[in-house]
Amino acid sequence: MQADDRLIVALDVPNALQGLRLVEKLGDEVSFYKIGLGMLTGGGMALANELTEMGKRVFLDMKLFDIGQTVENAVAGFTQFDLDFLTVHGDPNVVHAAVAGRGTTDMKILAVTVLTSLDRSDLDLALIQAGDIHDIVIERARLAFLAGADGVIASPQEAAMIRALPEATGKLIVTPGVRPAGTNADDQKRVASPAIAINDGADHIVVGRPIWKAEDPLSAVRMIKTELAAI
């Protein structure tokens, strides 16, 4: 079955060796991979290089958050790698700095709105302003777009509302928290199926544990791709 780059497989495994084994197992069925913070000390950047040499697309999920100059410098450093996507937190000042650090390269800056593992009670504990979590996500997305973000990271439950924003024209929506039917939500609190996420306006879905924890990861990928092909 031909690869569908709407599907991004999250390599949230402990190290690059395990990540590479999974990539080899999935072969030509998957063209796009996410490398997250958890693998950074386990050879994540070496794996990123290996993937690009294999012709794969790479999404580096660092969720950078710091003072502007530090973010700008960090993003500029990441431009030496052939990355497709890089995440930063969606605060406008952080997005501005990341866009400056990206310079004229093709790397897309994606702004994190509210993590898909959080709900309203978590925001209360973090002293985040009162209000519906979906409304907060939508406003953070709008402000990130205005700050220059190429796209946003949001749960599939907010994809349709973000896509309806005038500021979202020509922008990317990438949705983690995607769970195929019959799989465990794990620590994700705002989830939906692959088809719902894409139908609601997501350009890409990110799926990790339902694939790499599956008894047969390749079959898990094929099931998701079959669902996407039917849209």
C-alpha positions, -999 to 999 in steps of 0.1 A, spaced: 0 0 0 14 34 -10 24 58 18 0 85 29 19 115 44 -13 126 61 -2 100 87 28 109 108 40 81 130 54 92 163 87 74 172 81 78 209 104 49 217 135 52 241 163 54 215 172 58 179 180 21 175 145 11 184 131 39 163 151 27 133 139 -9 138 103 3 137 109 24 106 125 -6 88 95 -27 99 70 -2 84 91 2 52 75 21 23 41 21 40 51 53 60 67 84 47 65 108 76 79 104 112 78 124 144 108 126 167 100 140 202 119 153 232 120 119 248 144 106 222 166 137 220 192 121 244 187 87 228 201 97 194 171 116 181 190 139 158 211 111 144 179 93 137 165 125 120 195 125 97 191 87 90 154 93 81 161 121 57 188 101 40 161 73 35 138 99 19 115 102 48 99 134 61 107 144 96 87 163 122 109 174 152 86 179 182 106 200 207 79 223 219 105 250 224 97 277 251 122 302 264 131 339 260 130 351 224 168 351 217 172 316 230 144 303 209 157 321 178 192 306 184 178 271 190 157 272 159 186 285 138 206 256 150 179 231 139 180 245 104 212 225 98 190 194 97 166 187 68 135 190 89 99 195 76 82 206 109 95 220 142 72 228 172 73 257 196 48 268 222 22 290 207 29 322 227 32 350 200 66 361 213 79 325 210 65 321 175 80 354 163 114 343 176 111 309 160 101 324 126 132 347 128 154 317 136 140 297 107 151 324 83 147 315 46 147 278 51 116 256 43 112 243 78 77 249 90 71 263 124 41 247 142 27 264 173 14 242 202 -20 255 214 -29 234 244 -15 199 249 -39 171 241 -32 155 274 -47 185 293 -83 193 302 -99 222 320 -89 209 355 -53 208 344 -55 244 332 -70 254 365 -40 239 383 -17 258 360 -36 291 368 -46 294 331 -75 319 325 -110 306 331 -131 296 301 -138 267 278 -107 249 268 -117 247 231 -122 285 231 -87 290 245 -72 266 219 -89 285 191 -77 319 203 -42 307 208 -42 293 173 -55 326 159 -27 345 177 -1 321 166 -11 324 130 -9 362 133 25 359 148 37 340 117 32 303 125 30 280 95 5 258 114 -7 247 148 -8 216 169 -42 210 184 -65 181 193 -88 168 166 -117 181 187 -107 216 178 -96 211 142 -129 222 126 -131 254 146 -95 263 138 -100 255 101 -129 280 101 -107 309 113 -100 334 85 -64 334 98 -61 297 91 -62 301 53 -32 283 39 -20 272 73 -14 236 86 -33 219 113 -16 188 128 -35 167 153 -20 144 179 -45 127 202 -57 105 174 -69 71 184 -82 45 159 -113 26 170 -107 0 197 -74 15 209 -66 29 243 -67 67 248 -37 63 272 -29 98 287 -47 117 259 -79 135 270 -91 152 238 -92 125 212 -109 114 179 -105 89 152 -82 94 121 -112 100 97 -129 125 120 -96 145 124 -90 147 87 -127 154 79 -127 182 104 -98 200 87 -65 184 99 -38 182 73 -18 156 93 -26 132 121 1 120 146 -3 84 158 23 68 182 14 42 208 -15 26 188 12 17 162 44 10 180 27 -8 209 6 -30 186 14 -67 183 17 -60 145 27 -24 139 25 -28 101 -11 -40 103 -20 -11 126 -6 13 100 -25 -3 72 -58 -1 91 -53 36 96 -44 42 60 -75 22 49 -96 45 70 -79 76 55 -83 63 20 -121 60 24 -124 98 32 
